[in-house]
Amino acid sequence: MVTFNYRYAPRNSAVRELLADGRIGDVTAVHFDWALDTIHGADYFRRWHRQAENSGGLLVHKSTHHFDLVNWWLGSHPELVFAQTDLRFYGGSGAGAELYGPRPERGQGAPGLGTDPFIIDISTDPHLKRLYLDAEHEDGYLRDQDVFTDPVTIPDNMSVLVRYGNRALLSYSLTTHAPSEGYRVVFTGTRGRIVLDVCERAWTPPQAAVDPSAHGKTQDEGTYERLTLHEHWKEPEEIPIVQGAGGHGGGDRLLLDDVFRGAGNDPLARQAGYRDGIRSVLTGVAANESARTGGRPTLHSMHSAGAAPAVEAVGLVKRYGSTTAVDGLDLTVRTGTVTAVLGPNGAGKTTTVECCEGYRTPDAGRLRVLGLDPATEAAALRPRIGVMLQEGGVYPGIRALEMLRHVAGLHAHPLDVDELAERLGLGSCGRTTYRRLSGGQRQRLALALAVVGRPELVFLDEPTAGLDPQARHATWDLIRELRADGVTTVLTTHFMDEAEELADDVAIVDAGRVIAHGTPAELARGGTADVLRFSGRPGLDLASLRAALPAGSEAEEPSPGNYRITGDVGPRLLATVTAWCAQHGVLADRISTRRHTLEDVFLELTGKELRS
């Protein structure tokens, strides 16, 4: 179990309950402003945290508090991150260094010890003295470095924008040199607004340089927490926050019960898993990357950066008698991505996937899945992958939810069965036996069985075949969430729009080989040119039209009065054609453009004849 104590704090749980009850509808925006004061905030610039190579900075250090809260509150996953950061107050060139004059290297023995509020004296605290000062000769670690000396390589002011899978937008700010400590979070929804105001320390005593909350002493005077609900067309309502005994308003006791006595039924889903930890930390990592490069990294790109391939096949061969189903196939699937494997019937894609799953043994070539050989290390591989089969594998007389619970029970940390069933529309047919399920219901159950064990890699065979549009889009959303969680997906499908919508990479297989591989956009650009069509009077001067077109374009008249322009179809080409028509007195009719699609590429490479 992984869990975070801020989820259990009563005020944060109260927010989650309001959101889960739908009191403000769908959340569209979150503004989260967190201020660390000159006690707590400054302390990160005295310790090992002050250098980014040690800590990743506060965007990483605070991610399992701050970003995890938002992820949990929204019940969604971050997708895109943009950040700006700066070092303005601390460090040798910060505003604080100018305000407080020449600085000592460290607090111990400094001239300002006892009078300068930024210089700490760890010798006066027996615990800190034993832990740090008396142990300096062992490791050379200085706990009392001055906050206005160099090197400091982490920012002290941070601003982050995050787009979530449910389309909510987060604006987050963190500062580290405020006169008081606390946070304000505002949720705006389709039916109203929730505001949580928290003051954890109202002021900073000048001689309390070490965070008093670190060893049980708190500045309670002037602190407050206030939760306000403001629904459309109603007066604001202050929501009571029920406190308990112990740290974090009683939240720590609830957390410890879950950890040491076992998690009970919790409708607020405060228990977290390792993927929640990954999501929160990667948000901070992505924010650091964005601030460094000016880019907008996605979480799944951060997860897969530098990772070994999830699947690597080199020269893969599989024969059935005299028939060679897979003939020297090369395929790489990047970790944390969705890869669509496309191909006509009999192309070898199903056999390739079955070899990856460990159901078939290749006759030649090298195959590694999550770094393991599926043929010889199947026992180690199976718990880490999920497989969705088109048919078979389910006892006809078992009820749908019984089967899902059975498979969930085979895994150490399965997804919540009821939540997954509801998500995929299986709740209403949960007591129906498998033989009586419709084709679409069987398909959704197969998908649930593949993902309930929280696999690192999942193979999905035609996951939306036979589904209605609502179920199809719910499946797409689930696949996107798997990717956001760092799960690698290998998807076989005959729906080109599905591959274009979901896949990071596409591999087109024919005659047992990968004949094209790349992103959907790269494959589309590599095919034939886009097309612009228009109608006009027959017999236009094509030589004159061709001379006016941008380089690389072509013009033809396939039938009298119908014209076809190929090339890079964009605003420039369209403007050129319409201008030429105007100059030559041509009234262009029925102008249409068609971009080259993944389906065009597929048909060009594999042909249009039917395959059995």
HELIX and SHEET records of a PDB file:
HELIX    1   1 ASN A    5  TYR A    8  1                                   4    
HELIX    2   2 PRO A   10  ALA A   20  1                                  11    
HELIX    3   3 HIS A   40  ASP A   43  1                                   4    
HELIX    4   4 TRP A   48  ARG A   50  5                                   3    
HELIX    5   5 ALA A   52  SER A   55  1                                   4    
HELIX    6   6 LEU A   58  HIS A   61  1                                   4    
HELIX    7   7 HIS A   66  LEU A   74  1                                   9    
HELIX    8   8 ALA A   95  TYR A  100  1                                   6    
HELIX    9   9 ILE A  122  THR A  124  5                                   3    
HELIX   10  10 PRO A  126  LEU A  131  1                                   6    
HELIX   11  11 LEU A  133  ALA A  135  5                                   3    
HELIX   12  12 GLU A  136  ASP A  139  1                                   4    
HELIX   13  13 PRO A  212  HIS A  215  5                                   4    
HELIX   14  14 GLY A  247  GLY A  250  5                                   4    
HELIX   15  15 GLY A  251  ARG A  261  1                                  11    
HELIX   16  16 TYR A  274  THR A  293  1                                  20    
HELIX   17  17 LEU A  299  SER A  304  1                                   6    
HELIX   18  18 LYS A  349  GLU A  357  1                                   9    
HELIX   19  19 ALA A  378  LEU A  381  1                                   4    
HELIX   20  20 ARG A  382  ARG A  384  5                                   3    
HELIX   21  21 ALA A  400  GLY A  409  1                                  10    
HELIX   22  22 VAL A  417  ARG A  423  1                                   7    
HELIX   23  23 GLY A  427  CYS A  429  5                                   3    
HELIX   24  24 TYR A  434  ARG A  436  5                                   3    
HELIX   25  25 GLY A  439  VAL A  451  1                                  13    
HELIX   26  26 PRO A  469  ALA A  484  1                                  16    
HELIX   27  27 MET A  496  LEU A  502  1                                   7    
HELIX   28  28 PRO A  520  ARG A  525  1                                   6    
HELIX   29  29 LEU A  542  ALA A  548  1                                   7    
HELIX   30  30 PRO A  571  GLN A  583  1                                  13    
HELIX   31  31 LEU A  598  THR A  606  1                                   9    
SHEET    1   A 8 PRO A  78  ASP A  86  0                                        
SHEET    2   A 8 ASN A 157  TYR A 164 -1                                        
SHEET    3   A 8 LEU A 169  ALA A 178 -1                                        
SHEET    4   A 8 VAL A  27  ASP A  37  1                                        
SHEET    5   A 8 GLU A 181  GLY A 189 -1                                        
SHEET    6   A 8 GLY A 192  ARG A 201 -1                                        
SHEET    7   A 8 TYR A 224  GLU A 231 -1                                        
SHEET    8   A 8 GLU A 237  GLU A 238 -1                                        
SHEET    1   B 3 THR A 323  VAL A 333  0                                        
SHEET    2   B 3 VAL A 311  TYR A 320 -1                                        
SHEET    3   B 3 ALA A 364  VAL A 369 -1                                        
SHEET    1   C 6 ILE A 385  MET A 388  0                                        
SHEET    2   C 6 LEU A 457  ASP A 461  1                                        
SHEET    3   C 6 THR A 488  THR A 492  1                                        
SHEET    4   C 6 VAL A 338  LEU A 342  1                                        
SHEET    5   C 6 ASP A 505  ASP A 510  1                                        
SHEET    6   C 6 ARG A 513  GLY A 518 -1                                        
SHEET    1   D 4 GLU A 554  SER A 559  0                                        
SHEET    2   D 4 ASN A 562  GLY A 567 -1                                        
SHEET    3   D 4 ASP A 530  SER A 535 -1                                        
SHEET    4   D 4 ASP A 589  ARG A 594 -1                                        
END                                                                             
